[in-house]
Amino acid sequence: MKKGIVLKLFLLTTGLCLFILAVIFTLQTVFFKQFYVHQKVKDVNAALQAYEQDYLNHASNTQETAKSEQDFYQKHNTWITALDAQGNLKYSDDFFMEIKLDRSDDSALSNKTMTVPLYSVINIEDFSSDNPFLTPWIKEGERIAIEGLIMNNQPVIQRMGMTVSNMREENRLENRQMVNKEGEVLNRTNAIQYREKYPTFLVKGTIAKVRIPKGAEVSRYTNHLFLDRIKAFQADLLYGDYDPAANSNRTMDVEENRVDYKIFVDRIQDGDGNPAYLFAMTSLQPVNEATGMIKDYYVYIIIVTLLLVLLASFYYSRQIARPLLRISRTTKQMVVLDFSEKIPITTKDEIGDLSRNINELSERLHSHILRLQQDIEKEKQLEHTRKEFISGVSHELKTPLSVIQSCLAILKDGVASHKRDYYFKAMEDEVKRMDLLIVDMLELAKYESGTYKMDMDSFYIDAVIERVCAKLASDIKAKQLHLNTSLKPVEVVANERRIEQVVVNFLTNAIRYTPEQESILITTSEDQDTVKICIENKGTSIPEEQLEKIWDRFYRGEPSRKRSSGGTGLGLAISKKILEMHGVAYGVTNTSDGVLFYFQLNKKA
């Protein structure tokens, strides 16, 4: 049902009064949260300063430290613990595993004993679970393989399993935070520089000792949320995303399971003068702490409510005129054939009906104009293609028809009858050449018409290249050429059949213009989102002024690339159209001793 303007003004005025009454209650839930967070952070920071002194006094006493952590949680509803300079729990000597490493080429790890804090790769509950892939092999005397990185001259474990071959996801242990951080860093840095900075290691050994907490000690490792945030902080610390010098005291926001948390990191020095961190985490959800602050917050609610009443009155006074202004602006743009802007329809009154009708008129006009422009452009493209097709065919068929006419004249006059088979063979070759030329011309015309749609699918480009090499093996062998390939199994998104046609054209071109007993090199190289395919042949270079012209139909530049060498002169033109329809980069360049053709394809996401 439509609502008149007068009724609308009445409803808006009534709604404004109701809004004033509702805003008081709304502010308690919207803005009070910010006030609560600020006060919570302030209180926890003050408590951290007091805890730091208490921690330094009892740093050498593990039991006292554990008791202090529990007291801190009970008093401030905040988890807290101490970390060493590498981001590990300082007191995890009740949940670890010692591994006697085998002899290896790495002198820093060969025949050494490595201590692994088990909380970083497995939950304490898994030791009592029925999971057949985890805990049964974590016992003394079992063989184990470890994979990780050398960071700050210290080994950091990423994964471990019974053997290297069994390090699959379903039966291996891994520090997921470190693994995920590695992927994040690799996405934003150069892989070679990354491996130089963080060399990997893969060692084997025997489990010499396993320590699992019992009784009250278990509770320290049951808070998986807290442990996960500690491991995430360790990953940031080791990869340099957390700068201790610039962030001696830092507060961070995180969200887990739709609950907001505050993390506090305080850089200190332990009793031995070594750097360490106090790591605390508190939830912002509790309501009981908020009730004590609500009385102080009422003053702010009253002030903000009065301001909102003034702003709301001004807003509603302009609300009625705003749709009319939008309609005026939109119709002015329609006058100059600009249909990009639409009028928002937010009401069901007369203004809403008018806005809806104008939008519908705009869409119909825009649709008809676009369709007309597309039809005109398509007709122009088809006409241009027809003219070029007729011109190209008439030009290219002139030579073979002249040859056939000359051979027929010689055979008709009886001259050189002893070469009868030779002339028939010449005419047969010209007929085959004309047939191939017409097929290529029709295919090129199809691509240039603008009506052909390229269907895309995913496939492995290395398999396509190897298939083409197998097809053309006889041609390569006939010229005694050396074919070298360096291919990577990369999955791309393109039209497999047309890309295979491009590879055939490029490789056939390379075979045709490579001198006998020379070499052809085919390589693929990956970028972040694309893969580059290169086909390089040894031989005569192409003059620089002809590099762009070789993509034109029927273009034959230097004498070495003449008609007698084979081909129709359309292979590169067809390849160019196929690659342009894929929207990828392509080109040709001269090398020190030959010519390099290349093109790129998009990798599958």
Summary of the structure (lengths in Angstrom):
residues: 605
radius of gyration: 38.2
end to end distance: 49.3
largest distance: 120.5
contacts: 1683
relative contact order: 0.07
helix: 52%
strand: 20%
